[in-house]
């Protein structure tokens, strides 16, 4: 074993676009500079990002896999796509194992972000005895497309695909391989423990998402409207997020066209695969929606600050708690927000006067839009919320955290996973100074 090298962490973003407000990327990119203070980092992905990161010494590009199978509309095509997924999973497993074998001496810890085939990365690195933290961020992804059963027979998986959707988000074999599990809330930890008894012997770490306080902050509504060219008299609704199947803005867009509340306009900031379908839906129903595409965080935050009401819809798996980053950003801007009842902050929305939980369905949004709260009421709610944010009350309660604070949570978890005695260190710096022993003899590698 060598002495003195910094721990080497590989963060897997397989199945995630490394750009814009792609959920995993937007939750990973802000913490990388802080993690790089203590660790050498490599980021693993299967989709080449639009931007290059050669200016960041801690950020290493690794492109392993080609595209996923396209979506299919009819039953025959869906069956074909199912077998395509089976072949793709087999390909992922082979290439991941090859990658793990080739890099067996390069990493001290693997962090597997949530994706369709949860646990494959942990499974690949188990053979070389590298500790792995595997994330469960959203239960719905596994319920909407049941992962491959750990069987050598494709037929077994195909039968499972046509059974009722499983509520269990954890493929058993993959999670047996993980050293620990990451979740976004205490409620999610309870859900994992309830849904999978295999996790009883594993540490389940809770790490919240952060907020970019330099961008998402309290601003004057009228000034933002003047900057953006929005009329002061308009009832402005704002939705800022990645446009994909999980965020699922279709119900609220259809409901807006059906109910047509007076002078209400929805401004959508974000991009993604679902945008063309959402634009067509808005056109078909005559919904008052303006799509702005992907914007810098500061501009997206101005649309939030210019809003009377922010929206943060999400698809939800029954019994699975969500934690909307958009909701927290809206609160940081001091704006009332509507989110789904499954969000961990839903009980606080109405109770504390921050907004309303609304089921993400056309019927529920239609009822809400037909009885929209008055702008005067929303502005009074915003005034109180802005005061709470300025006083730091939401920050003190751990509802709003900076990305630096989130990174510090990850650091503690990483050290606990790397060193049995890491808990005695107030931060990783003492361990770094003492010299991290490493898993095995290896040449020290710096991410390129």
Buried (B, 14 or more C-beta within 10 A) or exposed (E): EEEEBBBBBBBBBBBBBBBBBBBBBBBBBBBBBBBBBBBBBBBBBBBEBEEEBEEBEBBBBBEBBEEBBEEBEEEEEEBEBBBBBBEBBEEBBEBBBEBBEEBBBBBBBBBBBBBBBBBBBBBBBBEBEBBBBBBBBBBBBBBBBBBBBBEEEBEEBBEBBEEEEBBBBBBEBBBBBBBBBBBBBEBBBEBBBEBBEBBEEBBBBBBBBBBBBEBBBBBEBEEBBEBBEBEEEBBBBBBBBBBBBBBBBBBBBBBBBBBBBEEBBBBBBBBBEBBEEBBEBBEEBEBBBEBBEBBEBEBBBBBBBBBBBBBBBBBBBEEBBBBBBBBBBBBBBBBBBBBBBBBBBBEBBEEBBBBBBBBBBBEBBBBBBEEBBEBEEBEBBBEBBBEBBEEEEBBEEEBBBBBEBBBBBBBBBBBBBBBEEBEEBEEBEEBBEEEBBBBEEBEEBEBE
